[in-house]
């Protein structure tokens, strides 16, 4: 009887019992990915081990023989498109708040309507191949150095900022990177970084005269008077006829291209030791080989003090906290057009000049020229001391970066002894 092994197949009724048990658990669909994914999610507290233990209890109560521990996960993974962990982006604060409060039903319906209009507007841009769309977002703060060294977990680290943009025409990704020793991450810095990205896009595509910007609806970063002024100045300096700024519904992202890039960056950083922004640039070049990464290393002279140039201009007529779309035209520097909802058919217009203007009289007015930022970032002495103590673990290139930025103290603490900085 050699070569004629006995059948070890699991009985069909046992498999059906496992399927029935898995289907007995309640599942919820993805909050943001329902249109592109059919995956559903179980309660986060559950696990395969816990589900198998509950399955064994059901079999004991019914006097049935349970399948083996290896068989249950096989059926779960091969036949069901479900998972335990909800994606981080699958949580909306307003949806969670309104869903548990019946008194906010009208606000919840308005929020869902706003989300629907934003998605419809974004789909229009995707279907229009002639629209030059730029999706932009600021990544979570990256703290460096990053390495699996025990002492590093207790040290203060350098904050690095990355403003990422995806251009729909050539599918390229643009990363504007700077650290806290160069500048902060306020409205002036975000606007300056975005202008640097737009300048890089303009240099590669000089024939494009109209841009559509999609970004999150964060007021301090994206929809404020500083950003409005910066975009209008960029249009004037680089010959752009029109820029339309569109904002996502709060809690519901419409810039999945940038979210995808950030996800890939975080995945790469988990497996690499990154000690300085120099190492970060090298790591970013290995993120996605199919899409070209254009990395812009921001310097102090790249940051502009837009805030001080707003004196004398009037931005109160623009409801930045609730606008959904802003449009700027180069021929009318003193006018701003805005929508409070994507459902609105036409833009409302207002002037940012201190006095009433007509379109004919406003065409001869021009915006003041901003000055370079003179702010000197201040880093605490304790953080410099901690960065200094981590230098011995770094390569020569990374050490030189911290020394050039004057981020190391008077001494370097070696793993066993102290050594003078060179």
Secondary structure, DSSP 8 states (H G I E B T S, - for coil): -TT--------HHHHHHHHHHHHTS--EE-SS-TTT---EE--TT--HHHHHHHHHHHHHHTT-----HHHHHHHHHHH--EESS--GGG--HHHHHHHT-GGGHHHHHHHHHHHHHHHHHHHHHHH-TT--EEEEEE---EEE-B-S-GGGGGS--EEEEEEEEEETTT--EEEEEEETTT---SHHHHHHHHHHHHHHHHHH-TT--EEEEEE---TTTTSSHHHHHHHHHHHHHHT--EEEEEE-BTTB-S-HHHHHHHHHHHHHHHSS-B-SHHHHHHHHTTS-SSS-EEEEE--GGG-EE-GGGGTT---TTS-TTT-SEEEEETTEEEEEEEES-TT-SS-EEEE-SSS---HHHHTT------EE--------HHHHHHHHHHGGGS-HHHHHHHHHTT-S-SEEE-SSSEEE--
